[in-house]
Amino acid sequence: MEEEELKLNIGAMGSEDLPHVLAIEATSFSLPWTREMFEGELGLRAISRNLVAKVPCSPSGKGTSPELEVAGYICTWLLEQELHINNLAVASGFRRKGVGRQLLRAALEMARREGVRSAVLEVRASNLAAQRLYQSFGFRVAGVRRNYYSRPREDALIMRLDFS
Ligand SMILES: CC(C)(COP(=O)(O)OP(=O)(O)OC[C@H]1O[C@@H](n2cnc3c(N)ncnc32)[C@H](O)[C@@H]1OP(=O)(O)O)[C@@H](O)C(=O)NCCC(=O)NCCS
């Protein structure tokens, strides 16, 4: 029997989300994006589409609606007819609960609605967790960028998905 998915509230990233996003970013990458980089994305309205996944956190008081906690995010660009996935991270306490899968699905659905035909991304050659996630959506390795990453220096795999 399939496990029920964690109930997430997935919506557009706003500047109010940035403190949480930056905290997740810092623990997810050796070269994390800076606040300026995320702010740049939020300002790039023509092409940038950024989603955050939130979950209710423990109630803060009686009778109040629950606060929402950022569990993960995905940053993309819609360029012509191609979705570029530029960033995806899930808070360590929420990993392996389907948050990454739901975020990727939401970004791909959003792209399809906007008439996009394909999606592309780069991933560290050693990042098997992310590669498995992408493969489960049909992404396939389309090329290698040698020594693309630093800290540590490493190749990037280019992964691509053509929408049918
Ligand atoms: C990669 C990442 C976004 C995955 O997010 P997640 O919410 O933990 O992933 P999900 O729970 O949705 O997993 C979906 C599928 O991806 C694969 N997967 C995810 N994490 C995995 C792991 N640690 N090992 C092996 N496979 C993994 C599995 O196929 C999984 O399906 P399953 O749980 O049914 O086996 C998360 O590990 C992360 O934030 N890593 C650090 C940042 C990063 O590497 N980002 C990607 C940059 S390209």
PDBQT file of the ligand as one rigid body, heavy atoms in Angstrom, charges set to zero:
ROOT
HETATM    1  C1  LIG A 201      17.806  15.894  -2.660  1.00  0.00    +0.000 C 
HETATM    2  C2  LIG A 201      16.695  16.361  -1.692  1.00  0.00    +0.000 C 
HETATM    3  C3  LIG A 201      16.111  17.671  -2.192  1.00  0.00    +0.000 C 
HETATM    4  C4  LIG A 201      15.602  15.267  -1.685  1.00  0.00    +0.000 C 
HETATM    5  O1  LIG A 201      14.515  15.768  -0.908  1.00  0.00    +0.000 OA
HETATM    6  P1  LIG A 201      13.607  14.794  -0.034  1.00  0.00    +0.000 P 
HETATM    7  O2  LIG A 201      12.407  15.541   0.372  1.00  0.00    +0.000 OA
HETATM    8  O3  LIG A 201      14.428  14.175   1.040  1.00  0.00    +0.000 OA
HETATM    9  O4  LIG A 201      13.250  13.684  -1.108  1.00  0.00    +0.000 OA
HETATM   10  P2  LIG A 201      11.919  12.796  -1.128  1.00  0.00    +0.000 P 
HETATM   11  O5  LIG A 201      11.594  12.306   0.237  1.00  0.00    +0.000 OA
HETATM   12  O6  LIG A 201      10.867  13.512  -1.872  1.00  0.00    +0.000 OA
HETATM   13  O7  LIG A 201      12.438  11.546  -1.977  1.00  0.00    +0.000 OA
HETATM   14  C5  LIG A 201      11.932  11.226  -3.261  1.00  0.00    +0.000 C 
HETATM   15  C6  LIG A 201      12.805  10.134  -3.855  1.00  0.00    +0.000 C 
HETATM   16  O8  LIG A 201      14.131  10.631  -4.074  1.00  0.00    +0.000 OA
HETATM   17  C7  LIG A 201      15.088   9.587  -3.766  1.00  0.00    +0.000 C 
HETATM   18  N1  LIG A 201      15.857   9.955  -2.568  1.00  0.00    +0.000 N 
HETATM   19  C8  LIG A 201      15.694  11.049  -1.802  1.00  0.00    +0.000 A 
HETATM   20  N2  LIG A 201      16.618  11.063  -0.812  1.00  0.00    +0.000 NA
HETATM   21  C9  LIG A 201      17.371   9.956  -0.976  1.00  0.00    +0.000 A 
HETATM   22  C10 LIG A 201      18.489   9.421  -0.279  1.00  0.00    +0.000 A 
HETATM   23  N3  LIG A 201      19.018  10.032   0.789  1.00  0.00    +0.000 N 
HETATM   24  N4  LIG A 201      19.036   8.276  -0.742  1.00  0.00    +0.000 NA
HETATM   25  C11 LIG A 201      18.545   7.648  -1.821  1.00  0.00    +0.000 A 
HETATM   26  N5  LIG A 201      17.455   8.092  -2.534  1.00  0.00    +0.000 NA
HETATM   27  C12 LIG A 201      16.893   9.242  -2.109  1.00  0.00    +0.000 A 
HETATM   28  C13 LIG A 201      14.281   8.346  -3.508  1.00  0.00    +0.000 C 
HETATM   29  O9  LIG A 201      14.052   7.708  -4.753  1.00  0.00    +0.000 OA
HETATM   30  C14 LIG A 201      12.995   8.944  -2.942  1.00  0.00    +0.000 C 
HETATM   31  O10 LIG A 201      11.885   8.087  -3.055  1.00  0.00    +0.000 OA
HETATM   32  P3  LIG A 201      11.592   7.034  -1.847  1.00  0.00    +0.000 P 
HETATM   33  O11 LIG A 201      11.704   7.780  -0.551  1.00  0.00    +0.000 OA
HETATM   34  O12 LIG A 201      10.209   6.571  -2.162  1.00  0.00    +0.000 OA
HETATM   35  O13 LIG A 201      12.648   5.983  -1.985  1.00  0.00    +0.000 OA
HETATM   36  C15 LIG A 201      17.254  16.507  -0.246  1.00  0.00    +0.000 C 
HETATM   37  O14 LIG A 201      17.975  15.347   0.080  1.00  0.00    +0.000 OA
HETATM   38  C16 LIG A 201      18.154  17.718  -0.048  1.00  0.00    +0.000 C 
HETATM   39  O15 LIG A 201      17.692  18.812   0.252  1.00  0.00    +0.000 OA
HETATM   40  N6  LIG A 201      19.482  17.516  -0.217  1.00  0.00    +0.000 N 
HETATM   41  C17 LIG A 201      20.460  18.620  -0.051  1.00  0.00    +0.000 C 
HETATM   42  C18 LIG A 201      20.353  19.621  -1.157  1.00  0.00    +0.000 C 
HETATM   43  C19 LIG A 201      20.460  18.976  -2.528  1.00  0.00    +0.000 C 
HETATM   44  O16 LIG A 201      21.251  18.078  -2.766  1.00  0.00    +0.000 OA
HETATM   45  N7  LIG A 201      19.645  19.488  -3.467  1.00  0.00    +0.000 N 
HETATM   46  C20 LIG A 201      19.628  19.033  -4.834  1.00  0.00    +0.000 C 
HETATM   47  C21 LIG A 201      20.600  19.846  -5.628  1.00  0.00    +0.000 C 
HETATM   48  S1  LIG A 201      20.646  19.325  -7.339  1.00  0.00    +0.000 SA
ENDROOT
TORSDOF 0
